């Protein structure tokens, strides 16, 4: 195994790409009583169109999320019950670009790793289970589509993106879910769940050598055909700057400001971290602007700033509840074009630095952050060094994005 020591965070990471392509990362944390394990595939909701072994394939929106649900099913019932037998807590989630299966436990780590690898790599769901799950997912979609915050978010993405699959909800639509069947599920599975697309991360009070030997033996028992997959993401043209209002009965008024930028970075890691810091300085909860808007009752504690910065998309969404949604949009638009002070930058950069260090106290947070950054080609453990090297001028340069791009604004007014 490869072994790398990161002096800035006092952590040692073991890694190895196995013969079948699976990437294994092991982070020993001797003081942790709980071990956290995640198995991720570079397959998310935006991956609906691809070339598989040079053949064009297209799948319904929401299929990655649906497949996540189905892998927990087998002839013996829900695999969750097997984890519960030794006190482990399993879960899973799908994002725009990855799907992750995970568990945490204080005992029988090896049993859990074997179970995790086996249920993800050996699908056992049936046609009847697929049809039953479709009805459940459709009801979930109906429920979420009635939530004002979800309506606001989805409408913003549809205004920013006309063609890119990020405009589709991660769960898909009722229509797209009804197009899912066992045949296209298995095709999608074979394309994106081959070992060369998987990342296994283990963090806790474990012996790296023992975990490595366990995983190698597990993979050697399996014969899984390798697949050549090339995702196809539809590129976007320009979008229209506009304001759009939605009336929803019994909803608190809300506002959301959105920006979309080209994702052709010179350096994705530096671009991502510098933008995060810039947004913290402008509108983070410790910023002057946040305090002013809060005191003026234009926002409450639901307010948030969400940057989505990846190799395939780059957008920023800003907003929340507001007594005066249109005024909030105007104020936010002005703030995004304003300058930041050097003193506030230094203070909030240091604060962000400290919050990042806190991540290393949680195995769940470490795994989630590491895998999320790794799939974008970024070493999470080197982010501290990136923060140290960022200059005020480099962070301030993010202002140009907002000076040179128009925004979309969505408001909700409760009747």
N, C-alpha and C positions, 0 to 999 in steps of 0.2 A: 504493500500500500504506500501511497504517497503521504507524507507527513509535513504539515506546514504550521509553523508557529507565528502567530500574529501578536507582536509585542504591544501594539497600541491598545489591545483589548485583553491581553494575557490569555489567549485561547489557542489550543492546538487542534487543528482539523485534520482528520485522516480521510483520504479519498481514493477511489479506484474505479476505473471504468472496466467492467467485467467483459469477458470474451463475447458475450451476447449483446453488449452495448449498454446494459443497465448501468447507471451512474450511482455509486454508493458514497455517501458522506457520513462520517461518524464524528460526533463532538462529545468527548468524555467530559462530564461535569460531576466530579467526585462528591461535591457537597449537596447534590440534588437527591431527594428521596424518590422523586417521580421521574420516569423515563417517558419520553415523547418520541413517537415514530410516525413519519409521514411517507406516503408513496404517491408521487405525483406524475401525471402524464402531461406533456405539452399539447394539451387538447382542451380548448375552451369553446365558448359559445360562438366565437367569430369564425371558427373553422368548419364552415358548412360547404365549402367548395375547395377541391383539391385534386391533384394528380396522384393516383395510386398506381405504382409500377407503370407510369407513363399513360395511364388511362384516366380521363376526366371523370370525377365523381362529384355529385352534388346531393346534399342531404337537407332535411327540413330544419328550420330554426328550432333550437331547444333540444336537439338530439344528444348533445354532450351532457347536459343536465339530466336528461331522461336516462341515459346510460349509467350515470352515477347512481341513480335510484335502483336500477335493475341489478347491478352487480352485487347488491346486498342480498338478493333473492337466490334461493336454491330449492332443490327438492326437499331438503330438510328444514326449510323455513328461512327466517331472517338470520343472517350471520351475526347480527348484533348479539343474539342470545349466546353464541359461542364465546364471544369476548366477555360477556357478563359472568360466565362460569368461573373466571379467575380474576374478577374485579376490575377488568379493563373497561375504559370508556371510548368506544369508537365513534367516528363521525366522518363526514365528507362534505366537500363544497366544490362548486364549479364557478369559475370566474370567466372573464372574457378570453383568457388565453391558457388557462390550466385547469385541470381537475385533480383534486387532492383527496386521498383517503388516509385516515389517521387514527391513532389511538394513544391513550396515555395509561400508564399502569405503575404500580409500585411493586409488582411481583410478576414472575413468569414472562419476562421480556422476550425470551427466545420463542416461547409458544406463541406470543402475540405477533412477532415478526413473521413466523411461518404462516400463521393464519392470514395475516394481511396480504402477504405475497400470493398465497394460494387462492384466496377468494377474488382478488383483482385479476390474477393471471389465468384463472380457470373459470370462465363464466358458466353458470349453471342454471340460468333462468329459462323459463319455458314461454311458449307462445301465449298460453292462457294467462300467465303472470304479466306479460307485456300488456295485454288487453285490459287487465284489471288495473294496472298501474296508470294507464292512460286516463281512466276515469278519475283517479285520485289527483293526478297532475292538472287535469283540466279544472277541477274544483279549486285547486290551489291558485291557478291563474285567475279564475273568476274572483276569488277573494282578494288577491293582491291588486287586481285592476280596479278595485273599489277604494283603495287607499290613496288619499290625496297626494301624499309625498311620492308615491310610485307613479301616479299619473303625471305629476310635475316633472319628475326625472325622465320618464320615457318620452314625454313630449319634447323636452329639451334635446335629447339625443336625435329624435326624428327631424328636428329643425336644423341641427348641425350637420347631420349626415343623411344624404339622399340615397346612397348606394351601399356604403360600407356596412358589413353585418353587425357592427357594434350598435346600430340603430335598433336592432331586434332585442327584445328582452331575453335574458339568459335562459329563462324557462321556455321561451318560444311563445307562440300564440295558440289559441284553441284549435285553429285551422291547421297549423304546422304540426302540433302534437298528434292530431288525428291522422297525419300522414306517416307517422312513425310505426314501423312494424319490426318483427324479429329479423327479417332479412336485412333491412338497411341498418339496424342496430349492430348486427354481427359484422357487416361490412365496415362500418365506422370503427367498431372495436378492433378488428384485425389491422386496420390502417394505423390507429393511433395508440394502441396498447401494446405494440410490440416492444420488447425490452429496450431497444435502442432509443425509445422515446420516454423511458421511465427514469425517475429520480427517487432514490430511497435515502431518507435522512433520519439518522438515529441520534438522539441527544439525551444524555443522562448518565447515571453512575454505572457505566458498562465498560467491558474490556473490549477495545477495538479489534484485537486479533480474534476473539471468540465470535464477535458479530460478523466479521468478514468471512470466517470459515463457514458459519451458519448460512449466510446469504449465498456464497459460492455453491455450497452443496445443494441448496434449494434450487438454484437456477440450473445446475447441471442435471437435475432430475427431470427437467422440462425441455421439450423440443418445440420451440415456437418459431414459425417461419418469419424470416426478416422481410420487411416491406419497405419499399422506397416511397416516401410520402412528401409531396411538395404542396404546402398550403397555397391557395390562391385567394388573395384579399383584393376586393374591388377598390380601385383608387377613386378619390373624390375630386370633383372640381370645386368651384367656389360656392359659397353659400350666401343667402340673402340675410342682411341685417334686418331684424324685424322684432316687433313686440306682439305677443299673443296672449289673450286672456281666456281663462277657462272658468266657467261658473259651476260650482259644486255645492249642493245643499249641505248646510250644517258643517262646513269646513272653515277652519281659521284661515284668514288670508295669508297667502304665501307668495314669494318671489324667487326666481332663479335666473341668474345671469350666466350665460355660457359663451365660451370661446373655443374655437378649433384652430389648431396650427398644423403645419406640415411636420411629419415625423422623420425628416431627413437631417438627423443630428450629426454634428462632427464627432461628438463624444457623448453617447447616451447617458453614461453614468454622471458626468459632470453637469449635463443639461438637466437631468432629473433632480439632483440634489440642490443645485443652485436655484431652480424654480421653486422647490419646496421651501427653501429658506426665504426666498423673495416673498412668497405668499404668506409665510409666517410673520414676516416683518410688516407686511401691509395689513393683513386681516386676521392673523392668529389671535388666540384668546388673550394673549399678553400684549397685544399691540394697542397703540393709541387710538387707531381708527375703530377697532372693535369696541373699546371702552366708550368712545363718543357715540357710536350708533346704539349701543346698549342703553346709555344714559338718556338718549333722545327717544327711547322706546321704538326705534325703527326695527330693531331685532330683539330676539330673546335667545335663550340658551340652545335653541334648536339650530341656530345659525352655524354654517360650516363652509369650508373651502375644500373642494375635492379635486386634486390634479390627477389625471390619468395619463401617465407618460410611459409609453412602451414603443417598441420598434415598429408596431403597426398602427398606432394611434397616439394622438397628443391633444388633450382637451382639458379645460378647466371649468368647473361648475361652482358657483358661489350663490348662497342664499339660505332661505329658511322661512319661518313664520315672520309676518310683519303686519303692523297696524296700518301701514301705508305702502303697499307693494310697489306702486309706480314710483314713488319718491325714493324708495330703497334702491330700485334699479338705477335711477339717475345718479344717486350718491355713489353707488358701487362702481358705476362706469367711470365717474370722475376719479375715484380713489385708485382704480387700476391704471390710470394714466399719470398718477402723481409720483413724485420722487420720494425716496426714503432717506432718512437721516443716518449718518455714519454711526452715531451713538446708539440709536435704536437697533441698527443692524448688528453691532458688536454684541449688544445685550441678548438679542433674540437668537443670534447664531450660537452663542454659548449655551443658551437654554435648550435649543434643539440638540446640540451636542450632548448635553446631559441626559435628555430624554431618550436619545438613541442608546446611550450606555445602559440605561435601565432595561432595555430589551434583553440583555445578556443575563438577567436574573430570572427569565422565564423560558423554559424549553419550548413551549408552544410558540411564543413570539419569535424565538431564534429560528425555528424551523420554517415558520410561515414567511418571515422576512427573507431568509436565505434562499429558499426555493423561488419565491417571487422575483428576486433580483437575479438569481442564477439563470432563469429561463430567458431573461433579457440580456444575458451575457455579462452580468455585473457581479463581482465578488462582494457580497454583503460585508465581509469582514474588513474590506479596504475602504469602506465609506467614511470611516473616521478620518483617514488620511486625506480623502477628497475634501471633506469639510475643512480640515486644517489648511489645505492649499488654496481654497477659494478666496479670492480678493473681493473687496467691496465693489469694485468696478465690474467684475464678472457677474456678480449677483444682480447688480443694478442694471446690467445689460438686458435682463428679462423684461424690463419696462418696454423695450422696443416691440415685443410681441403684442402688447396691448395698445401701443400707439399705432401700430400698423395693421391691426385687424379689427374688424367690426364685431359686435356681439349680438347674440340673440337674447331676448328676455321673455320669460314665461311668468305669468301671474295667475293666481287662483283667488277668486273672490267668492266667499261663502254667501249664499243667498239668505 
